[in-house]
Amino acid sequence: MKPEPVLLRGVTDSTELARRVLHTRLREVRRLAGGLERRDQLGLHNFRIACKRFRYALERFDGLETSLEAPAKSFALLQDALG
């Protein structure tokens, strides 16, 4: 599964960059959450990968906003639970 591209046109600062990246990665997680509900192997795999990308994005930007640390830890636990 390829990641959804992040549209960067017009980004002028790191806060806007973080917002766009996180929004795109979260949208991906939400779109693929059906794999968790269906519990099919490919759907679960794609959902897990989307969660991993979102977690990595959260960790990348937690220096800008410390409130991102807790969700990053929660997504790490979710990844572990999914395998």
Buried (B, 14 or more C-beta within 10 A) or exposed (E): EEEEEBEEEEBEEEEEBBBBBBEBBBEBBEEBBEBBEEEEEEBBBBBBBBBBBBBBBBBBBBEEEEEBEEBBEEBBEBBEEBE
